[in-house]
Amino acid sequence: MIKPIKIGTRDSELATWQANTVSDLLNQQGVQTEIVFIKSEGDLDLTTPLTEMGGKGVFTKALDDALINKQIDLAVHSFKDLPTDNPLPLKVSAVLEREDPRDVLVAPNGIDFLENDSLNVVIATGSNRRKAQWLHKYPNHTITNIRGNVNTRLRKVSENSWSGAIFAAAGLKRIGLDHHISQYLDWMVPAPAQGAMAVMIREDDHENFEITRSLNHAETEFCTTIERDLLNEMEAGCSAPVGAFAWMDGDQLILHAVALKTDGSVQYDIEKSVPFEGSTHVGREAAQELLSQGADRIIEDIRK
């Protein structure tokens, strides 16, 4: 009897949806699967800001350990949560087609406050990238920290007196909660790989590499790799106020990236358009240009 492939995931509704999506796609190929729920430090501690817990790696460590210990055969992640440095004997075998990469505002009482500079506006986010870009555009607003999975954060924003909170469109859309979206933040540059899902396996697991590789979406993999290369080259880490988004426009690859001081007072940005052929290094090149503009000082400040 063939053993089912054990798919590891966190137990939030969104993480479960992502794991079930991979499971369904594998089932369609005749592959048997089993979902295994793993609790992460990031799920258990909902109060400490992510930046104080070591960034988004707190969501992936428990799954990494379960993979290495062979409790599971593969893990499904939001790709933006994966650190760009991976010293472990693990690798991404597939990046699924990207959902809407944009950030959105959830404002239960409407968005009229955006037109009135005299109001005491409080916006909730646990992301330095979102905080910095919001304060750059709305310097008079106040940012408050928010933690928890999508459902928890939606409940918190409805129960508090905040004006709104910032979410990823992809997460809300995937679990049918996009009716909460008050405004798409087209001006905000998303996190590298936002909206993409990644399948992680053990480095030496050639069998499951072949099985899961069929789920890979080549364009999404290429564009998200460019974005993650930029973050890696800047040595900035997942929790840094750095955004990057790459997309294809005909035979051109376009990359837009920003780096900001956390308080939003300084922003460096870059947009590059290059032929797809030969665009492999554009993420690292853009990172070097941002650093030379002055973003290196921002990165140094984060590390202090």
VENNOR-V255015 format. One record per residue. N is the residue number from 1. PHI is phi in whole degrees, 0 to 359 (NA if undefined). OMEGA is omega as a letter, one per 40 degrees, with the letter a starting at -180 (NA if undefined). NEAR is the number of other C-alpha atoms within 8 Angstrom. Layout:
# VENNOR-V255015
n->N phi->PHI omega->OMEGA near->NEAR
n->N phi->PHI omega->OMEGA near->NEAR
This chain:
# VENNOR-V255015
n->1 phi->NA omega->a near->2
n->2 phi->283 omega->i near->3
n->3 phi->287 omega->i near->5
n->4 phi->291 omega->i near->8
n->5 phi->286 omega->a near->11
n->6 phi->272 omega->a near->12
n->7 phi->257 omega->a near->15
n->8 phi->270 omega->i near->16
n->9 phi->204 omega->i near->15
n->10 phi->291 omega->a near->11
n->11 phi->258 omega->i near->9
n->12 phi->291 omega->a near->7
n->13 phi->300 omega->a near->8
n->14 phi->293 omega->a near->11
n->15 phi->298 omega->i near->13
n->16 phi->295 omega->i near->11
n->17 phi->301 omega->a near->10
n->18 phi->295 omega->i near->11
n->19 phi->295 omega->i near->14
n->20 phi->295 omega->i near->9
n->21 phi->297 omega->i near->8
n->22 phi->297 omega->i near->9
n->23 phi->302 omega->a near->12
n->24 phi->298 omega->a near->8
n->25 phi->295 omega->i near->9
n->26 phi->289 omega->i near->13
n->27 phi->301 omega->i near->10
n->28 phi->296 omega->i near->7
n->29 phi->268 omega->a near->6
n->30 phi->85 omega->a near->6
n->31 phi->264 omega->i near->9
n->32 phi->280 omega->a near->9
n->33 phi->223 omega->i near->11
n->34 phi->217 omega->i near->9
n->35 phi->272 omega->i near->11
n->36 phi->239 omega->a near->9
n->37 phi->270 omega->a near->8
n->38 phi->233 omega->i near->11
n->39 phi->275 omega->i near->9
n->40 phi->254 omega->i near->13
n->41 phi->302 omega->a near->9
n->42 phi->295 omega->i near->10
n->43 phi->277 omega->a near->10
n->44 phi->279 omega->i near->7
n->45 phi->253 omega->a near->7
n->46 phi->256 omega->a near->8
n->47 phi->247 omega->a near->6
n->48 phi->294 omega->i near->7
n->49 phi->303 omega->a near->10
n->50 phi->305 omega->a near->12
n->51 phi->297 omega->i near->7
n->52 phi->273 omega->a near->7
n->53 phi->261 omega->a near->8
n->54 phi->101 omega->i near->8
n->55 phi->79 omega->a near->11
n->56 phi->287 omega->i near->13
n->57 phi->301 omega->i near->11
n->58 phi->294 omega->i near->12
n->59 phi->276 omega->a near->12
n->60 phi->255 omega->a near->12
n->61 phi->300 omega->a near->9
n->62 phi->297 omega->i near->12
n->63 phi->289 omega->i near->14
n->64 phi->302 omega->a near->10
n->65 phi->299 omega->a near->8
n->66 phi->295 omega->i near->12
n->67 phi->293 omega->a near->14
n->68 phi->299 omega->a near->10
n->69 phi->278 omega->i near->7
n->70 phi->65 omega->i near->7
n->71 phi->288 omega->i near->8
n->72 phi->227 omega->a near->13
n->73 phi->259 omega->i near->13
n->74 phi->206 omega->i near->13
n->75 phi->236 omega->i near->15
n->76 phi->249 omega->a near->15
n->77 phi->231 omega->i near->14
n->78 phi->291 omega->a near->12
n->79 phi->300 omega->a near->12
n->80 phi->293 omega->i near->12
n->81 phi->277 omega->a near->11
n->82 phi->278 omega->i near->11
n->83 phi->302 omega->a near->10
n->84 phi->282 omega->i near->10
n->85 phi->264 omega->a near->5
n->86 phi->230 omega->a near->6
n->87 phi->278 omega->a near->4
n->88 phi->275 omega->i near->4
n->89 phi->281 omega->a near->8
n->90 phi->231 omega->i near->11
n->91 phi->211 omega->i near->8
n->92 phi->278 omega->a near->9
n->93 phi->262 omega->a near->12
n->94 phi->204 omega->i near->14
n->95 phi->241 omega->a near->16
n->96 phi->281 omega->a near->12
n->97 phi->304 omega->a near->10
n->98 phi->287 omega->i near->9
n->99 phi->273 omega->i near->7
n->100 phi->312 omega->a near->7
n->101 phi->276 omega->a near->13
n->102 phi->285 omega->i near->15
n->103 phi->271 omega->a near->14
n->104 phi->223 omega->i near->13
n->105 phi->256 omega->i near->13
n->106 phi->252 omega->a near->12
n->107 phi->229 omega->a near->13
n->108 phi->305 omega->a near->10
n->109 phi->254 omega->i near->5
n->110 phi->94 omega->a near->7
n->111 phi->247 omega->i near->8
n->112 phi->300 omega->a near->6
n->113 phi->299 omega->a near->10
n->114 phi->292 omega->a near->6
n->115 phi->266 omega->a near->5
n->116 phi->238 omega->a near->7
n->117 phi->289 omega->a near->7
n->118 phi->274 omega->a near->4
n->119 phi->283 omega->i near->6
n->120 phi->273 omega->a near->6
n->121 phi->265 omega->i near->10
n->122 phi->239 omega->i near->11
n->123 phi->244 omega->a near->13
n->124 phi->258 omega->i near->13
n->125 phi->198 omega->i near->14
n->126 phi->260 omega->a near->11
n->127 phi->255 omega->i near->9
n->128 phi->297 omega->a near->10
n->129 phi->296 omega->i near->14
n->130 phi->294 omega->i near->11
n->131 phi->303 omega->a near->15
n->132 phi->296 omega->a near->14
n->133 phi->290 omega->i near->11
n->134 phi->295 omega->a near->11
n->135 phi->292 omega->i near->15
n->136 phi->295 omega->a near->12
n->137 phi->275 omega->a near->7
n->138 phi->233 omega->a near->7
n->139 phi->296 omega->a near->9
n->140 phi->275 omega->a near->7
n->141 phi->277 omega->i near->10
n->142 phi->247 omega->i near->9
n->143 phi->255 omega->i near->10
n->144 phi->241 omega->a near->9
n->145 phi->283 omega->i near->8
n->146 phi->219 omega->a near->10
n->147 phi->228 omega->i near->11
n->148 phi->117 omega->i near->9
n->149 phi->288 omega->a near->9
n->150 phi->305 omega->a near->10
n->151 phi->295 omega->i near->8
n->152 phi->297 omega->a near->9
n->153 phi->292 omega->i near->11
n->154 phi->297 omega->i near->8
n->155 phi->296 omega->a near->8
n->156 phi->298 omega->a near->8
n->157 phi->289 omega->i near->14
n->158 phi->281 omega->a near->8
n->159 phi->270 omega->a near->6
n->160 phi->263 omega->a near->6
n->161 phi->268 omega->i near->6
n->162 phi->294 omega->i near->10
n->163 phi->282 omega->a near->11
n->164 phi->178 omega->i near->12
n->165 phi->218 omega->a near->12
n->166 phi->256 omega->a near->12
n->167 phi->229 omega->i near->12
n->168 phi->273 omega->i near->12
n->169 phi->303 omega->a near->15
n->170 phi->302 omega->a near->12
n->171 phi->298 omega->i near->11
n->172 phi->293 omega->a near->13
n->173 phi->293 omega->a near->9
n->174 phi->296 omega->a near->9
n->175 phi->250 omega->i near->9
n->176 phi->70 omega->a near->7
n->177 phi->247 omega->a near->8
n->178 phi->289 omega->i near->8
n->179 phi->292 omega->i near->5
n->180 phi->280 omega->a near->9
n->181 phi->291 omega->i near->11
n->182 phi->265 omega->a near->11
n->183 phi->200 omega->i near->8
n->184 phi->277 omega->a near->10
n->185 phi->268 omega->a near->9
n->186 phi->297 omega->a near->7
n->187 phi->277 omega->a near->4
n->188 phi->270 omega->a near->10
n->189 phi->279 omega->a near->13
n->190 phi->290 omega->i near->11
n->191 phi->291 omega->i near->11
n->192 phi->309 omega->i near->12
n->193 phi->72 omega->i near->14
n->194 phi->298 omega->i near->13
n->195 phi->91 omega->a near->16
n->196 phi->253 omega->i near->16
n->197 phi->251 omega->a near->13
n->198 phi->236 omega->i near->13
n->199 phi->257 omega->a near->13
n->200 phi->250 omega->i near->13
n->201 phi->227 omega->i near->15
n->202 phi->288 omega->a near->12
n->203 phi->302 omega->a near->8
n->204 phi->264 omega->a near->5
n->205 phi->269 omega->a near->8
n->206 phi->292 omega->a near->7
n->207 phi->296 omega->a near->6
n->208 phi->286 omega->i near->9
n->209 phi->298 omega->a near->10
n->210 phi->297 omega->a near->8
n->211 phi->294 omega->a near->8
n->212 phi->275 omega->a near->12
n->213 phi->300 omega->a near->9
n->214 phi->296 omega->i near->7
n->215 phi->275 omega->a near->9
n->216 phi->290 omega->i near->12
n->217 phi->252 omega->a near->10
n->218 phi->302 omega->a near->7
n->219 phi->294 omega->i near->7
n->220 phi->297 omega->i near->12
n->221 phi->300 omega->a near->12
n->222 phi->294 omega->a near->8
n->223 phi->294 omega->a near->13
n->224 phi->290 omega->i near->13
n->225 phi->295 omega->i near->9
n->226 phi->302 omega->a near->14
n->227 phi->296 omega->a near->15
n->228 phi->289 omega->i near->12
n->229 phi->299 omega->i near->11
n->230 phi->298 omega->a near->14
n->231 phi->298 omega->a near->15
n->232 phi->295 omega->a near->11
n->233 phi->295 omega->i near->10
n->234 phi->281 omega->a near->11
n->235 phi->52 omega->a near->7
n->236 phi->262 omega->a near->11
n->237 phi->82 omega->a near->10
n->238 phi->299 omega->a near->13
n->239 phi->265 omega->a near->12
n->240 phi->285 omega->i near->10
n->241 phi->283 omega->a near->14
n->242 phi->232 omega->i near->12
n->243 phi->240 omega->i near->12
n->244 phi->206 omega->i near->14
n->245 phi->217 omega->i near->15
n->246 phi->243 omega->i near->12
n->247 phi->210 omega->i near->8
n->248 phi->265 omega->i near->10
n->249 phi->228 omega->a near->7
n->250 phi->67 omega->i near->4
n->251 phi->262 omega->i near->7
n->252 phi->256 omega->i near->10
n->253 phi->257 omega->a near->13
n->254 phi->245 omega->i near->12
n->255 phi->233 omega->i near->15
n->256 phi->241 omega->a near->12
n->257 phi->219 omega->i near->13
n->258 phi->223 omega->i near->13
n->259 phi->222 omega->a near->13
n->260 phi->225 omega->i near->17
n->261 phi->291 omega->a near->11
n->262 phi->301 omega->a near->10
n->263 phi->276 omega->i near->10
n->264 phi->79 omega->a near->15
n->265 phi->287 omega->a near->10
n->266 phi->227 omega->i near->8
n->267 phi->226 omega->i near->10
n->268 phi->248 omega->i near->11
n->269 phi->220 omega->a near->9
n->270 phi->211 omega->i near->11
n->271 phi->227 omega->a near->8
n->272 phi->234 omega->i near->9
n->273 phi->234 omega->a near->8
n->274 phi->224 omega->i near->9
n->275 phi->301 omega->a near->9
n->276 phi->306 omega->i near->9
n->277 phi->293 omega->i near->5
n->278 phi->89 omega->a near->6
n->279 phi->265 omega->a near->9
n->280 phi->305 omega->a near->7
n->281 phi->264 omega->a near->8
n->282 phi->295 omega->i near->11
n->283 phi->296 omega->a near->13
n->284 phi->291 omega->i near->11
n->285 phi->295 omega->i near->9
n->286 phi->297 omega->i near->12
n->287 phi->300 omega->a near->12
n->288 phi->296 omega->i near->10
n->289 phi->292 omega->i near->9
n->290 phi->297 omega->i near->15
n->291 phi->298 omega->a near->11
n->292 phi->287 omega->i near->8
n->293 phi->290 omega->a near->8
n->294 phi->136 omega->a near->9
n->295 phi->295 omega->i near->12
n->296 phi->299 omega->i near->11
n->297 phi->291 omega->i near->8
n->298 phi->296 omega->i near->11
n->299 phi->297 omega->i near->12
n->300 phi->298 omega->a near->8
n->301 phi->296 omega->a near->7
n->302 phi->297 omega->a near->7
n->303 phi->284 omega->a near->5
n->304 phi->291 omega->NA near->4
